[in-house]
Amino acid sequence: MTGFWIVIGLCVVALVAYVILSLRKLSVPTTGALIDGAMRPETALVVIDVQEDFTRNTGKRAFDPKKRDAALEAISEEIALSRKARHQVAFVSNVFRDWPVILAMKLVGDGVGTPGREGLKLDRTLDVRGAPEFEKSIGDTFSNPDFEAWLAEKRVGRLILVGLDTCYCVQLTARGALARGYQVEIREPATLTGTPDKWPPLKAELGEAGVAFA
């Protein structure tokens, strides 16, 4: 029986460790190989997590409709400007895949961002027009290797980030990009956050790290 309880104990420890790791990696930027900026002359607009589960949420975590509409209009303008400038445009969607995160979101987050929901689709105002779409399950878009491969294929060395949430997925993607040597700019009017009080210190940190703002 002693051996049995040892096995049970080890399983419990492993389970707890997995849950902690799954929740922690949501907010940790990834790392990767440095790019050669001289070989990456192109710019890409990256539209992050502008999905109806978030933009059209009417629960306690809903965005203020006026701020949401203003941000969506600014995002659409950035898309149009990027296409006019012949920049690359990519759309990113977040779908939580680790079961501890799915469970947590269903318990305290109204289930937003979990598999199977109609709201996972991109917001109805976006002009996707055949642009590539990349899925991620944590904050940093660079967690999807297909995204990084696309940037390499298009010779992109500069990223313009818009979308949401500014204090989470946008800033984590910015940090992931900086870690790889990309130039990064965040277009603030085309972003949204549910925690505006957290943004000023994060913005200061990102600015010191090399992120530009417009």
HUGI-V842615 format. One record per residue. N is the residue number from 0. RES is the residue in one small letter. SS is DSSP state (a for helix, b for strand, c for the rest). OMEGA is omega in whole degrees, -180 to 180 (999 if undefined). NEAR is the number of other C-alpha atoms within 8 Angstrom. Layout:
((N RES SS OMEGA NEAR) (N RES SS OMEGA NEAR))
This chain:
((0 m c -180 4) (1 t a 179 5) (2 g a 180 6) (3 f a -178 7) (4 w a 175 8) (5 i a 179 8) (6 v a 178 8) (7 i a -180 8) (8 g a 180 8) (9 l a 178 8) (10 c a 179 8) (11 v a 179 8) (12 v a 180 8) (13 a a 179 8) (14 l a 180 8) (15 v a 179 8) (16 a a 179 8) (17 y a 180 8) (18 v a -180 9) (19 i a 180 8) (20 l a -179 8) (21 s a -179 11) (22 l a -178 10) (23 r a -174 8) (24 k a 176 9) (25 l a -172 10) (26 s a 179 11) (27 v c 178 9) (28 p c 179 11) (29 t c 175 10) (30 t c -180 7) (31 g c -178 7) (32 a c 177 5) (33 l c 176 7) (34 i c 172 9) (35 d c -175 7) (36 g a -180 9) (37 a a -180 5) (38 m a -177 7) (39 r c -176 12) (40 p c -171 10) (41 e b 179 11) (42 t b 177 11) (43 a b 170 13) (44 l b -180 15) (45 v b -177 12) (46 v b -167 13) (47 i b 167 13) (48 d c 178 14) (49 v c -176 13) (50 q b -174 13) (51 e a 173 13) (52 d a -179 13) (53 f a -176 12) (54 t a -177 11) (55 r c 179 8) (56 n c 180 10) (57 t c -180 6) (58 g c -175 6) (59 k c 179 4) (60 r c -179 8) (61 a c 174 11) (62 f c 172 10) (63 d c -175 6) (64 p a -179 6) (65 k a 179 6) (66 k a 178 9) (67 r a -178 11) (68 d a 179 8) (69 a a 179 10) (70 a a 179 12) (71 l a 177 10) (72 e a 179 9) (73 a a 178 10) (74 i a 178 13) (75 s a 177 11) (76 e a 179 8) (77 e a 178 10) (78 i a -180 11) (79 a a -180 8) (80 l a 180 8) (81 s a 178 13) (82 r a 179 10) (83 k a 180 7) (84 a c -179 6) (85 r c 172 6) (86 h c 174 11) (87 q b 177 11) (88 v b 178 13) (89 a b 179 12) (90 f b -178 13) (91 v b 176 14) (92 s b 177 15) (93 n b 174 11) (94 v c -180 11) (95 f b -175 12) (96 r c -180 9) (97 d c -173 8) (98 w a 177 6) (99 p a 180 9) (100 v a 178 11) (101 i a 180 12) (102 l a -180 8) (103 a a -179 9) (104 m a 179 13) (105 k a -179 11) (106 l a -173 8) (107 v a -175 7) (108 g c 179 9) (109 d c 177 8) (110 g c -176 10) (111 v c 178 11) (112 g c -179 13) (113 t b -174 13) (114 p c 174 8) (115 g c -177 5) (116 r c 178 9) (117 e a -177 6) (118 g a 177 11) (119 l a -179 15) (120 k c 178 9) (121 l b -177 11) (122 d c -174 9) (123 r c -178 5) (124 t c -173 6) (125 l c 176 7) (126 d c -176 6) (127 v c 173 6) (128 r c 174 4) (129 g c 179 4) (130 a c -180 8) (131 p b 177 7) (132 e b -179 8) (133 f b 178 11) (134 e b 172 9) (135 k b 180 14) (136 s c 175 10) (137 i c -172 12) (138 g c -173 14) (139 d c -180 17) (140 t a -180 13) (141 f a 174 11) (142 s a 176 8) (143 n c -178 10) (144 p a 178 7) (145 d a 177 7) (146 f a -180 10) (147 e a 179 9) (148 a a 178 8) (149 w a 178 8) (150 l a 178 10) (151 a a -179 9) (152 e a -178 7) (153 k c 178 8) (154 r c -179 10) (155 v b 176 13) (156 g b -179 15) (157 r b -178 13) (158 l b 170 13) (159 i b -175 12) (160 l b 173 14) (161 v b 177 15) (162 g b -175 14) (163 l b -12 14) (164 d c -177 12) (165 t a -176 12) (166 c a -178 14) (167 y a -171 10) (168 c a 179 15) (169 v a -178 16) (170 q a 177 11) (171 l a 175 15) (172 t a 176 13) (173 a a -180 12) (174 r a 177 11) (175 g a 178 15) (176 a a 179 12) (177 l a -179 13) (178 a a -179 11) (179 r c 177 11) (180 g c 178 11) (181 y c 165 12) (182 q b -174 11) (183 v b 174 14) (184 e b 175 12) (185 i b 178 11) (186 r b -171 11) (187 e b -180 8) (188 p b -179 9) (189 a b 176 14) (190 t b 177 13) (191 l b 172 12) (192 t c 176 10) (193 g c -179 8) (194 t c -175 7) (195 p a 180 8) (196 d a 180 5) (197 k a -172 8) (198 w a -177 10) (199 p a 178 8) (200 p a 177 7) (201 l a 179 10) (202 k a 179 8) (203 a a 179 8) (204 e a -179 8) (205 l a 179 11) (206 g a 178 10) (207 e a -179 7) (208 a a 177 7) (209 g c 179 9) (210 v c 175 13) (211 a b -179 8) (212 f b 178 8) (213 a c 999 7))
